[in-house]
């Protein structure tokens, strides 16, 4: 059994199995929009309005969500001049 | 005067920042589409940028590959940057200027590095069997504690996974959502792509939701807030 599954609550497990249940982008569309979405998110410029379906996809796809977090954190470090 | 007021950028400053980011992106494109020394220098600069991104990604995931030595990390970063460089140079025409060029380029290096780390971390490991997933569901349902509803829903989820999904849908859903197999790793084992597997997962989830709704279960797993 994976370490992840051992820690999650029943609600988290259900969300993981059943997914977001809302219209969402595909992995390819997510990758195409990821840079734009990250910059909108960092600028707090209504990313979910401007890239509909991205939030739901990131909730449903753990791999794309990890890529989002990495890009956001790297760009944030770049912007801070570190 | 409050510090926050003093540091707030004016509209002109914001416009100027956006303009300089756009100029920098255009400069990247111009130099990468040039010839001779100018292009060589730009390609070397781009490779250094991609290597930085690959090192960043491998550094934050290094606990996933504890068996790798420092030299292996360097090789993985170098391979990721090399592969990302080819991808970026092959897709320059796809850059639409909707973000900074560097943000756009970074995502290729992060993707190459994250996929390589996930595959390394699963090298030599078998994909867990469905039985382990049923144990996950049973353990989690048993810990529900707050009444029978959630446990009953989890029980129904297990039944419908077995009843309504195709073999392929069941295999993908169980591996990715219950046994935490990274989708890139599963894609490599099944000789397909992340996108194709996610489509299978999406269809499986839709079928499961419909079957549960037909049995009268209500749920809303869609979360607000940060992804």
Interface residues (C-beta under 8 A of the other chain):
Chain A: X1 X2 X3 X4 X5 X6 X8 X9 X10 X11 X13 X14 X15 X16 X17 X18 X19 X20 X21 X22 X24 X26 X27 X28 X31 X32 X34 X35 X36 X38 X39 X54 X55 X56 X58 X59 X60 X61 X62 X63 X65 X66 X67 X68 X70 X71 X73 X74 X75 X77 X78
Chain B: X53 X56 X57 X60 X94 X98 X99 X100 X102 X103 X104 X106 X107 X110 X111 X114 X118 X128 X132 X135 X136 X137 X139 X140 X141 X143 X144 X150 X151 X153 X154 X157 X161 X173 X176 X177 X178 X179 X180 X182 X183 X184 X194 X195 X198 X199 X201 X202 X205 X208 X209 X212 X219 X220 X221 X222 X223 X227
